[in-house]
């Protein structure tokens, strides 16, 4: 499967969480990019309604409730 790069701006807290996951996966030599891809893969492959969940997260973040 081909990979495509794209830039993403994220909150500093998310960066810190990803950095912690990278440190915890040190034995795998996982990069931040691999961690983010794994998270996105798990989300997309889940059985939830992705549109509804993404909309809810965006609304909550904009209201400062997340």
Secondary structure as UniProt FT lines:
FT   HELIX           12..24
FT   HELIX           26..28
FT   HELIX           32..45
FT   HELIX           50..62
FT   TURN            63..64
//
